[in-house]
Amino acid sequence: MVLVRQREPLELRDLPVPEPGPGQVRLRVLACGVCRTDLHIVDGELPHPKLPLVPGHQIVGVADDGRRLGVPWLGWTDGTCRYCTSGRENLCDEARFTGYDLDGGYAEHAVADERFCFPIPDGYPDLQAAPLLCAGLIGYRSLRFAGDAERLGLYGFGASAHIVAQVARHQGRRLYGFVRPGDEAGRAFALELGCEWAGWSDERPPEELDAAIVFAPVGALVPAALAALAKGGTVVCAGIHMSDIPSFPYDLLWGERVVRSVANLTRRDGEEFLALAPRVPVRTEIEPFALEDANEALARLRNGEIRGAAVLQL
């Protein structure tokens, strides 16, 4: 499925089987998660993708030598800049991203830099493994930046939050879920996954939060989350794109509250999270779609109609 122009549907096309270059592996794609970042690319909210483009960066596939590997968003870095040499390769100015700068996994075959691929843990079927590769990894990095917060708020209960909730509960945290007003199904889903309270995103929780992770790409949720924080708390913005954050009174930030973003991921994040996931154990809830139904999957995601994660099945 190919993005020819942004703000237009993907097109089903026959392309040659890609040939791996030096240091690359070729994968027969088994599954590819459908991420909100894919939606931001298709909808033109992330500018300047490679066009035409095969989207998709939560790839589970089998290499030519039989290994089952996962391909995440971070697809290549220069390895020499000040960010790469200080353990911050996620901030590399020359980084290339799967399904954005590099063709991704909405296809029967893909190639990827072997250094940025991860072995898929045993025990995870292909479809259930795919969301771990972005929803899980970005969620895990966001959770790390929440520090040792006991009372944790999750704003937006989609693919990432449903994974993070399981890890946070495993760590002994108390969870509060926030969903769009009126989304009773989302509220019930949050409670099923261990939130002791779940309500609308414009509500205050019954207790102050020590940290909040904002997964929904809605800038207005940042001051709402700050208003729910105890002094010294942190709001972590987990998305790669967010609508503008409205102005808010300094009182919401005062008291050593912190607002910070999470950008991309590092290979260390992947190694740590994929080792942790089977121990929790993280169980992903997925809705499968055929490759040719990728536009439907994106539309359902855009409308907030996916419970858990959408995954293309090949």
VMD Tcl script that draws the C-alpha trace (Angstrom):
set ca {
  {0.00 0.00 0.00}
  {1.61 3.20 -1.25}
  {1.20 6.83 -0.20}
  {1.54 8.79 -3.44}
  {0.39 12.16 -2.11}
  {-0.38 13.24 1.43}
  {-4.06 13.73 2.34}
  {-5.04 11.07 -0.20}
  {-5.83 7.36 0.32}
  {-3.09 4.78 -0.02}
  {-2.95 2.95 -3.33}
  {-2.54 -0.80 -3.79}
  {0.39 -1.33 -6.16}
  {2.68 -4.10 -7.37}
  {6.30 -3.21 -6.61}
  {9.49 -5.20 -7.21}
  {10.72 -7.27 -4.26}
  {13.33 -4.98 -2.64}
  {16.98 -6.00 -2.72}
  {18.91 -5.56 0.55}
  {21.90 -3.24 0.44}
  {25.07 -3.50 2.55}
  {24.18 -4.13 6.19}
  {20.49 -4.63 5.42}
  {18.22 -7.63 5.81}
  {15.24 -8.48 3.66}
  {12.07 -9.52 5.46}
  {8.96 -11.29 4.35}
  {6.43 -9.23 6.28}
  {4.10 -11.23 8.53}
  {2.37 -8.33 10.29}
  {2.66 -4.56 10.55}
  {1.05 -2.42 13.21}
  {-0.94 0.65 12.20}
  {0.33 3.59 14.26}
  {-1.03 7.08 14.84}
  {2.25 8.34 13.36}
  {1.27 6.65 10.09}
  {-1.95 8.64 10.28}
  {-0.05 11.89 10.87}
  {2.06 11.16 7.77}
  {-0.92 10.29 5.57}
  {-2.90 13.32 6.81}
  {-0.03 15.72 6.13}
  {0.62 16.63 9.76}
  {4.21 15.38 9.48}
  {5.66 17.15 6.44}
  {8.22 16.04 3.89}
  {7.99 12.23 3.85}
  {9.66 10.33 1.06}
  {7.09 10.09 -1.74}
  {5.94 7.73 -3.03}
  {6.14 5.95 0.31}
  {5.29 2.56 1.75}
  {4.22 3.45 5.32}
  {4.47 1.23 8.39}
  {7.07 0.98 11.17}
  {5.88 -1.80 13.47}
  {7.06 -4.64 11.25}
  {7.27 -8.29 12.20}
  {8.89 -10.37 9.49}
  {11.06 -13.34 8.65}
  {14.53 -12.65 7.29}
  {15.94 -14.62 4.37}
  {17.92 -16.68 6.91}
  {14.79 -17.60 8.90}
  {15.12 -15.21 11.87}
  {11.94 -13.50 13.07}
  {12.78 -9.81 13.47}
  {10.99 -6.61 14.35}
  {11.59 -3.26 12.66}
  {10.80 -0.07 14.65}
  {10.44 3.62 13.77}
  {14.16 4.44 14.16}
  {15.70 2.98 11.02}
  {19.17 4.53 10.77}
  {21.46 7.05 12.47}
  {24.86 8.42 11.53}
  {26.47 7.02 14.70}
  {29.01 9.87 14.91}
  {27.16 13.02 15.97}
  {27.07 14.42 19.52}
  {23.69 12.80 20.11}
  {24.68 9.34 18.88}
  {27.92 9.34 20.85}
  {26.17 10.36 24.09}
  {23.49 7.66 24.14}
  {20.86 9.89 22.52}
  {20.67 8.44 19.04}
  {16.93 9.15 19.02}
  {17.83 12.84 18.56}
  {20.29 12.35 15.67}
  {19.78 15.15 13.13}
  {20.49 12.77 10.24}
  {18.26 9.95 11.51}
  {16.05 8.13 9.05}
  {12.74 6.67 10.05}
  {10.95 3.55 8.86}
  {7.77 4.30 6.97}
  {8.73 7.98 6.62}
  {12.22 8.36 5.13}
  {12.48 4.63 4.36}
  {9.86 2.34 2.89}
  {8.08 0.42 5.62}
  {5.91 -2.58 6.27}
  {2.59 -2.00 4.49}
  {3.92 -4.49 1.97}
  {4.72 -8.16 1.49}
  {8.48 -7.52 1.68}
  {10.69 -4.89 3.30}
  {14.38 -4.20 3.83}
  {15.89 -2.73 6.97}
  {19.25 -1.95 8.53}
  {20.05 -5.07 10.56}
  {21.58 -2.99 13.37}
  {18.18 -1.43 14.08}
  {16.16 -4.66 14.06}
  {15.14 -6.58 17.19}
  {14.61 -10.31 17.69}
  {10.94 -10.89 18.52}
  {10.48 -12.61 21.91}
  {9.27 -16.19 21.83}
  {5.67 -16.62 22.85}
  {4.34 -13.61 20.97}
  {2.33 -14.42 17.84}
  {3.14 -12.14 14.91}
  {0.03 -9.99 15.20}
  {0.38 -9.52 18.96}
  {4.09 -8.68 18.62}
  {3.68 -5.86 16.10}
  {2.31 -3.18 18.50}
  {5.25 -3.75 20.85}
  {7.55 -2.16 18.26}
  {6.22 1.40 18.58}
  {3.17 1.62 20.81}
  {5.12 -0.44 23.34}
  {8.52 1.16 22.87}
  {7.35 4.77 22.95}
  {5.09 3.96 25.87}
  {8.00 2.40 27.74}
  {10.25 5.41 27.10}
  {7.45 7.72 28.25}
  {7.00 5.66 31.41}
  {10.71 5.96 32.18}
  {10.44 9.75 31.97}
  {7.52 9.66 34.41}
  {10.10 8.71 37.04}
  {8.97 6.80 40.10}
  {5.46 8.32 40.05}
  {3.04 6.25 42.11}
  {-0.16 7.91 40.88}
  {0.03 7.93 37.08}
  {-2.49 9.43 34.67}
  {-2.79 8.15 31.08}
  {-4.49 10.56 28.66}
  {-5.77 8.76 25.56}
  {-6.36 5.04 25.92}
  {-5.20 3.62 22.61}
  {-2.44 1.27 21.55}
  {0.35 2.74 23.71}
  {-1.71 3.28 26.85}
  {-3.11 -0.24 26.83}
  {0.47 -1.58 26.87}
  {1.88 0.97 29.33}
  {-0.96 0.27 31.75}
  {0.15 -3.35 32.03}
  {3.79 -2.42 32.62}
  {2.87 0.27 35.15}
  {0.65 -2.10 37.10}
  {3.49 -4.65 37.08}
  {5.68 -1.95 38.66}
  {3.12 -1.36 41.40}
  {1.85 2.03 40.23}
  {-1.70 3.30 40.65}
  {-3.39 4.23 37.39}
  {-5.92 6.83 36.34}
  {-7.30 6.72 32.80}
  {-8.59 9.67 30.77}
  {-10.57 9.25 27.54}
  {-12.47 11.64 25.28}
  {-15.74 12.82 26.84}
  {-18.55 10.36 26.23}
  {-16.31 7.44 25.20}
  {-17.87 4.85 27.47}
  {-16.13 1.98 25.67}
  {-12.74 3.61 26.18}
  {-13.53 4.24 29.83}
  {-14.50 0.60 30.33}
  {-11.31 -0.52 28.55}
  {-9.18 1.59 30.91}
  {-10.87 0.06 33.93}
  {-10.40 -3.45 32.52}
  {-6.67 -2.80 32.26}
  {-6.27 -1.88 35.89}
  {-7.08 1.82 36.23}
  {-8.63 2.41 39.64}
  {-10.46 5.41 38.16}
  {-11.30 6.32 34.58}
  {-13.07 9.42 33.35}
  {-13.22 12.12 30.74}
  {-10.12 14.02 29.68}
  {-11.59 17.30 30.92}
  {-12.25 15.91 34.41}
  {-10.05 16.06 37.50}
  {-9.13 12.69 39.02}
  {-10.10 11.98 42.63}
  {-6.47 12.41 43.72}
  {-3.59 14.54 42.49}
  {-1.28 12.78 40.05}
  {2.45 12.35 40.46}
  {2.88 12.15 36.67}
  {0.76 12.07 33.53}
  {1.51 10.72 30.06}
  {-0.37 12.41 27.22}
  {-0.76 9.99 24.31}
  {-3.62 11.79 22.56}
  {-2.31 14.39 20.04}
  {-4.37 17.16 21.63}
  {-2.41 20.14 22.92}
  {-5.26 21.27 25.17}
  {-4.65 18.18 27.32}
  {-1.29 19.56 28.50}
  {-2.73 22.30 30.74}
  {-5.49 19.89 31.78}
  {-2.86 17.37 32.88}
  {-0.84 20.07 34.65}
  {-3.94 21.06 36.58}
  {-4.27 17.46 37.79}
  {-0.63 17.22 38.96}
  {0.74 17.40 42.47}
  {3.71 19.70 43.04}
  {6.90 18.27 41.56}
  {4.96 16.20 39.04}
  {5.74 15.65 35.36}
  {3.63 15.75 32.22}
  {5.17 13.60 29.48}
  {4.02 14.32 25.91}
  {4.43 11.01 24.10}
  {3.33 11.81 20.55}
  {5.49 12.80 17.60}
  {2.82 15.34 16.62}
  {0.42 17.36 18.74}
  {-1.92 20.25 18.09}
  {-0.83 23.59 19.52}
  {-0.73 23.85 23.30}
  {-2.94 26.76 24.41}
  {-1.58 29.38 26.78}
  {-2.09 28.66 30.45}
  {-1.42 30.49 33.73}
  {2.00 30.10 35.27}
  {0.34 28.79 38.43}
  {-0.25 25.48 36.64}
  {3.48 25.04 36.08}
  {4.72 26.54 39.33}
  {5.61 24.19 42.17}
  {8.41 22.55 40.17}
  {6.06 20.84 37.78}
  {7.67 19.72 34.51}
  {6.46 19.37 30.91}
  {8.65 17.31 28.60}
  {8.40 15.54 25.25}
  {9.50 12.10 24.16}
  {11.18 11.85 20.76}
  {11.52 8.58 18.87}
  {13.36 5.74 20.64}
  {16.80 4.25 21.09}
  {17.90 0.70 20.50}
  {18.47 0.43 24.24}
  {14.77 1.17 24.77}
  {13.93 -1.69 22.44}
  {16.27 -4.16 24.08}
  {15.03 -3.31 27.58}
  {11.32 -3.32 26.74}
  {11.35 -6.51 24.65}
  {13.14 -8.25 27.54}
  {10.58 -6.89 30.02}
  {7.40 -7.54 28.04}
  {7.38 -11.35 28.47}
  {8.03 -10.99 32.20}
  {5.01 -8.74 32.84}
  {3.61 -10.40 30.66}
  {2.30 -7.73 28.27}
  {-0.70 -8.92 26.27}
  {-1.65 -6.78 23.31}
  {-5.23 -6.50 22.15}
  {-5.37 -6.18 18.38}
  {-7.83 -5.76 15.54}
  {-6.49 -7.39 12.35}
  {-6.94 -6.00 8.83}
  {-5.87 -7.31 5.44}
  {-3.11 -5.33 3.70}
  {-5.53 -4.00 1.10}
  {-7.76 -2.70 3.90}
  {-5.07 -0.35 5.27}
  {-7.16 2.73 4.43}
  {-10.03 1.33 6.48}
  {-7.67 0.68 9.40}
  {-6.39 4.27 9.22}
  {-9.93 5.65 9.05}
  {-11.00 3.62 12.07}
  {-7.94 4.85 13.96}
  {-8.65 8.46 12.93}
  {-12.18 8.13 14.29}
  {-11.08 6.57 17.59}
  {-12.79 3.26 16.79}
  {-9.90 0.85 17.46}
  {-9.79 -1.02 20.76}
  {-6.13 -1.64 21.47}
  {-4.10 -1.66 18.23}
  {-4.83 -2.14 14.53}
  {-2.50 -4.56 12.75}
  {-2.17 -5.45 9.07}
  {-1.99 -9.21 8.58}
  {-0.08 -10.57 5.61}
}
mol new
graphics top color blue
foreach p $ca { graphics top sphere $p radius 0.5 }
foreach p [lrange $ca 0 end-1] q [lrange $ca 1 end] { graphics top cylinder $p $q radius 0.2 }
display resetview
